[in-house]
Amino acid sequence: QEFMFDVDSTPIDPDLIEFSSRERAGKGGGRGLIFSQDRGRYIKPMLPKGKVVRLAVDATLRASAPYQKSRRERAIGTKYEGRGVHIEQGDVRTKKMARKAGSLIIFVCDASGSMALNRMNAAKGAAMSLLTEAYQSRDQISLIPFQGDAAEVLLPPTKSIAMAKKRLESMPCGGGSPLADALQKAMVTGLNAQKSGDVGKVVVVLISDGRANVPLCVSAGEEFDPDADEDSKDGKPSRKYLKEEVLACAKQMAALNGFNLLCIDTENKFISTGVAKEIADAAWGKYHQISKADGSAIASVTNQALNAIKNE
């Protein structure tokens, strides 16, 4: 059975949310730089690698200057005799450009039945607060809820707070928990954003209890093979199999350059299985356990962790 939640309408005390990562006057590079040969500020010349996109005229002339006398002498009697400046391939220098790298914050929200018991309502309210802060700092945001048999990129990377608010308020809840598929979709989304050249760091905010009950093969539209799991019962995957699948995805994320995982565990600590903590450890990420999961508490903890990651 699927159902809908409204976003938590409880006002969030601004004193609870720390904005320590705001750039101050005179501070630069805190959010990283993207280096390229086509866009940004010219910082230094370099030897070309492949096609020359932006020619560094100043550096090219300096490299050729010591050889002008000998080259003019060699050019006497040839069609190049009348040239003012003689440039050869070895003199060519290209521009190395740098520009500020934005961050992509991917909210991976557990919208399954298990998460509903852990106040999905408040988690969504916290996400709305964090989406607003992401917009103000000009970072991109993305939203990937997971429920049923597969995760869905409900909101592709964007800076539009209006679109994000609309999509988040209409997010369906209930059904299974395809956590492994959600982590994989988050990695693909982040990698594609990095390839665009405007995103440096990718911060994946996983709001979940860490429990999964849908294997990757089912999310891909295939049937589960009981022979692949020695502990399988009644043709269904065991908890061990599902857990190993999720941890394998978390380890893949740890190996990706520029990726950071923040795991917000909303499971009651007295009945916690500890899986969310293992996921954070496998991804070399940060872990926070919120026993009383209300919007302001999740927003405060998540914002502090995001600030630390973005300023590393």
N, C-alpha and C positions, 0 to 999 in steps of 0.2 A: 504494500500500500504506500502511495506517495501522498505527501501533503505539503502545505506551504507555511513558511514562517515569515513574520514581519520582522523588520530590523528593529533592534532594541531602541526604544525611544527614550531611555533614561539619559538625561543630560550628563555629559562628561565634564568633570571639573578640569579646567585647563591647567590647574596647578599640578594635576597628577601626570600630565604629559610633558616630558622634558624635551625641549628642542635644542639640545646642546650642540647639534651638528651644523647649525646654520653657519654659513661662511661669514667670517668677520673680515673687516677691512685689513688688507695687507696679507691675508692668508691665501695661499694658492696651492693647488696640487693635492688638496686633501681628498678629493674625489677621483683622483687619477687622471691620466691623459691618454689619448689615443693618438698614435703616431701613424702618419701616412705620407704619401707623396702628392696628394691631390687637394686636400682641404685643411684649413687651419692657419696657424701663425708660423711663419718661416723662422726656424730656430737655428739651423746649421746646414751647410752643404754636405753632400755625401756622394760616393761613387755610385753610379746608376746600377740597378739590378734589373735588367730587362729593358723595357721601353721607358724612355725619358718622358715623364708626365709634365713636370714643372722644371724648366731649366734654371739653374742657379748661375745667372750671367756673371755676377761678381766673382764667384769662385772659379768659374771656367776661365775668365780672363786672367786671373791671378796665376792659375796653373800653367797657362800658355805663355805668360810674359817672359820667363827666362830663355825661351827658345825662339823668340821672334827674329833675332838677328840671323841665326843659322838657317832658319826656314826661308827668310827672304833671299838669302844667297842661293839656296837650292832651287828657289822658284824662278831665278833669272832664266829667261829663254823659254819658259813654259806659259801655259794659259793662266797660271795663278800669279804671274809676276806683278800684276797691278793690285793685288789684294792689300788692304790696309793692315788687317790682322789675320794671322794664319792659325786656325784652330784645327787640331787633330782629335781623333776619337779618344785618345787617352787623356785629353784635357777636360773633357766634358764632366760636369758635376751637376747633380740634381738636388732639388730642395727637399729637406726633411721637414715636414709640417707637423704641428701638434695642436690639438684642440681638447677642450675639457670633455671627459667622458661622463655621460649620464649613467644612472643606474636603472636597472629594471627590477621592480619588486613584483614577484609572482605570488599571489595568495592562493595556496592550495588548501581548499576548505573541505573538510569531511562533512558531506551532506547526507550521510547514510543514517540508518536507524540508530546505530550505536552512538553516533555523535548527537543525535537529538536528545538523548538522555543526559548529555553533558552540556546543556544550555547552548545549543546551536544559535538560539536567538541572540544571546549576548556576544558570541563570537562574531556574528555578522555585524552587530553594532560597532564592535571594536574595529573591524575591517573598514567600515565606513569612515571612521575617524582617521585611520592610517592612510586611506585613499586620499583624503583631503590634504594631509600633510605631504604626501607624495606629489600631488598636483602643485602645491605651493613651491616645492623645491625643484620643480620642472623635471622630475624623474618620470619614467614611464611605468605604467602599472598593467598588470594582467591578472585575470581571475580564472582559476581552474577548479570548479567544484567536482567532487566525485561521489557518485551514488549509482545504484543499479548495477549494470554490468561493466560500465566503462566511464572514464573521466571525460570531461568535455571542456575545451577551451572556450568558456562562455564569453570572456572578454580578451581579445588579442591585445598585445602591447599597445597602449595608448596613453595620451595625456588628458583625455576628455573626462573630467569628473562627472559630467552630466550623464554620459553614456554608462560609466561605471556604476553610478548610483542606481540607474534604471535597471541594469542587468542584475545587480546584487539583490535588489528588492524582489525580483521575480525568480529567485533561484529555487528550484525544486528540492525537496528533501525526502528521505526515506529510501528503502531498498538496501542493496548490498553495499560493500565497501571495497571498491577496486583501487586500493592504495598504490600498488606497484604500477599500475597503468597511469595513475596521476603523476607519480614521480617521473616516469618516462616522458610524459607529455610536457611536464615542466622543463625537463632538460632540452627537449627539441625546441620548445618555444624560446628558451634562453639562448641557445646556440644560434638560432635564426636571427634573433635580435642583435647578437654580437656581430654577425656577418654584415649587418647593415652599416656598421661603422660608427653608430651613434651611441652604442651601449658598451660600457666597460665591465662593471660588476653586475652580477645577477644575484639577487637575494630571494631565496625561496622561503616563504613563510608558511610552514605546514601547521595548520590548526586541526589537530586530530588526537585521538586516543591511541593511535598506532596499530589498531586492530584491522586486519584485512580478512576478507572471506571470499574474494573473487580472484582467481589466478589470471596471469597475463594472457594465457591462451584463450580464455573465455572472453576477455576484453577485446581480443583480436578477432572474435567471431568463430573461434574453433571450439571443439569439444575437448573437455579435460580427459587425458589418458591416465587411468588409474595405475597403469604399469610404471608411470614415471614417478610415483610416490609409493614407497614401500609401506608407509603408514596410512595409506588411503583406506577409508571405510565407506561402504555403500556408494562407491564410485565418486566420492567427493574428496578434495584435497585435505590433508591434515593441517593442523595449525603450524606444525614445524615446517612443512613445505611452503606454506604461504609466508611465514616469517622469513625464511631463507630467501625467498624471491624478493621481498621488500628490502631486506638488508643488502642484497646484491645490487639493487637499483641505487641505494644510498651510497654504496661504495663507488659506483660509476660516477655519481655526482661529485664525490670527493676528488676524483681524478680530473675533473674539468677545470680549466683555467678560468679564474674570475667568479666561480660559483660559491655561494655560501648558503647554508641551510640553517634556518631558525625554526626549532620545533616547539610549538606551544601545546603542552599536554594538558588537556582539559578533563582527563579522567580523575575520578576521586582517588586520592593517594592511598586510601585504605583498601581499595580493591584494584589498584593499579597493577598491571602485568609487567610494567617496566619496558615494554616494547618501544615506546616512543623515545625513551632515553637511549636505547640501543640504536635506533635509527639515526638519532643526532650524532652519536659517537661514530657510527659507520661512515657518516658523511663529513666527519670532522667539523660538525656544526655546533650550534649553541642550543641548550635545552632549558626550558622553563616549565615548571609545573604550577598550574593555576587551580588550586583546590576549589575556590569559590569563583567560578568563571563568570564575571560580569564584564560588561563592555569596557569600563574604565580601567580595570585591572589588566586586561589583556592588552589594551591600547598602550598603557604605560610601559609594561614590560617589553612589548614588541618594539616600541619606538626607541627605547634605550638601546636595545640590541642592534637595531638597524643603524643607529648613530655610530655605534662602536665599529660595526662592519664597514660602513662607508668611509670612515676616517682612518682605517688601517693603512 
